Amino acid sequence: DAYFLDRLLTAGIVEARGCERFGLVAVALPAGSLKELYRDLARSEVRHQELYIDFARAYFAEDVIEPRLEELLEVEARVMAQLPIRAALY
């Protein structure tokens, strides 16, 4: 059960990050079809994120999901903070 929950939540996190990245690209692009493509991709990633979280809710109680999701997000934040390339991006 724990492995299954982690897979669903991790997939949701991955989709959320995809949404963020595609959205940033869309904002940086000039008006046009490429900008619209990246906006559409960002919207699609939001739907995928919601889908994985909804799957988790179908199998697990909210009081199980939320603490684990927070824990995974904290781990992600620690990993991101340690990446040497992170400083070069900002």
N, C-alpha and C positions, 0 to 999 in steps of 0.2 A: 504494500500500500504506500509506504513512504517513497519508494522509488518511482512509482506511478505518479504520485502527487508532484514530486520534484520535476519529473519530465514535463508534466503539463504546465507547471508554473514557470519553469525555465524557458519553455517554448513561448509562453506569453511574454516574458521579459525580452526575449530575442526579437519578437515581433514589435514590441514597443520601441526598442532601439532602432529597428529598421524604419519605423514610422518617423522617428525623430530625424534620422539621417536623410531620408528621402524628402522630408519637409524642409530641412535646411538647404538641400540642393535646389528644391523648387523655389524657395525664397531668393536664392542667389541668381537664378536664371532670368533672362529677359522674357517679357511676355511672348507667348507663342506655344506651339504644339509640344515642345520639349518640356516647358514649364508645366503644362497641363498633365503630361505623362507622369512627371514626378509627383505632382499633387495627387493624381489618381493612385499611384503606388503607395503614397503615404496613407491615404484613406483605406486602401486595401489592407495595409499592415495593421491599422487600428481594428478593423473587423477580425483579422486573424488573432490579434491579441485577445479581444473579447471572446472569441470562440474558445480559445484554450482555457481561459478563466471560467467560462461557462461550463466547459467539460469538467473542470475541477469541482465546480459547485454541484454538478450532477452526481459526483461520487463521494464528495467529502463535505463535512459541515463547515460553515463559515469560520467557526472558532478554531478549526484546524488549518484552514487555508491561510487566513490573514497573518498569523504569527510566522508561518513558514515563508510566506511571500516576503514579509519584512526582513526575515533572516537572509533570504537569498539576495534581496536588494542591498543589504548591508555588505554581504560578501562581494557582490559586484562592485560596489563603491570602493571597497578596500583594494580590490584588484586594479580597478581603473586608476586609483590614486598612485599606485606603484609602477604604472607603465611609464617608461622613459619618454615615449612618444607623446604622451598627453601634454607635456609642457610645450612641445613644439606646435601643437594645434591651436594654442591660444595666444 
